[in-house]
Amino acid sequence: MRANIVVQNLKCKGCGNTITAKLTNMDNISEVEVDVFNSSVSFSYIEDTDVELVNQKLKAIGYPPSGQENTTLSKARSYISCAVGKM
């Protein structure tokens, strides 16, 4: 199955690299694609619960799904993730 999630704080390719790396390491998640222009993340998954796990992971690294609270901490995490993704 395939899912597409619109996220907050996605600014550049560095952010995309971090998201791709973090999600690709998750069980049951593959074919991760990040669209910086549309602030979306799409991926293939196996179980319905995998989508919620991806939502949690995205929030933990600073890219909460659209509609969720975007705290100052989330914004700070996204800046750090962005910097790491550019390396």
C-alpha positions in Angstrom: 0.0 0.0 0.0 1.0 3.6 -0.5 0.5 6.7 1.7 1.1 10.4 1.3 1.5 12.7 4.2 1.7 16.5 4.1 4.2 17.7 6.7 5.2 21.0 8.3 8.7 22.5 8.5 9.9 20.9 5.3 12.2 23.5 3.8 14.9 22.0 1.6 16.7 18.9 0.2 18.6 18.6 3.5 15.2 18.1 5.3 14.2 15.6 2.6 17.5 13.7 3.0 16.9 13.3 6.8 13.3 12.2 6.4 14.3 9.7 3.7 17.1 8.3 5.9 14.9 8.0 9.0 11.9 6.4 7.3 13.9 4.0 5.2 15.3 2.5 8.4 11.8 1.7 9.7 10.4 -1.8 9.4 7.8 -2.3 6.7 8.5 1.1 5.1 10.0 1.4 1.6 10.1 3.6 -1.5 10.2 6.9 0.4 9.8 10.0 -1.7 10.0 13.6 -0.4 8.5 16.4 -2.4 9.9 19.6 -0.9 7.8 21.9 -3.1 4.5 20.4 -1.9 5.8 19.5 1.7 4.8 15.9 1.2 6.2 12.5 2.1 5.0 9.4 0.3 6.0 5.9 1.0 5.0 2.2 0.7 4.0 0.3 3.8 2.7 -3.1 4.7 0.4 -2.8 7.8 -2.1 -0.1 8.5 -0.4 0.6 11.8 2.8 1.5 9.9 1.3 4.9 8.8 0.8 5.9 12.4 4.3 4.9 13.2 5.6 7.1 10.4 3.5 10.0 11.7 5.1 9.6 15.1 8.6 9.4 13.6 8.0 12.5 11.5 6.8 14.4 14.5 9.8 13.2 16.6 12.3 14.5 14.0 10.6 17.9 13.7 8.2 17.4 10.7 4.7 16.9 12.2 2.0 16.0 9.8 -0.2 18.9 8.7 -3.0 19.5 11.2 -0.9 18.5 14.2 0.5 21.0 16.6 3.8 22.5 15.4 5.6 23.4 18.6 8.7 25.5 18.9 10.5 22.2 19.8 9.3 20.7 16.5 10.6 23.7 14.6 14.0 23.5 16.4 14.2 19.7 15.7 13.5 20.4 12.0 16.4 22.9 11.8 18.7 20.3 13.3 17.4 17.6 11.0 17.9 19.9 8.1 21.5 20.7 9.0 22.3 17.0 9.5 20.7 16.1 6.1 22.9 18.6 4.3 26.1 16.9 5.5 
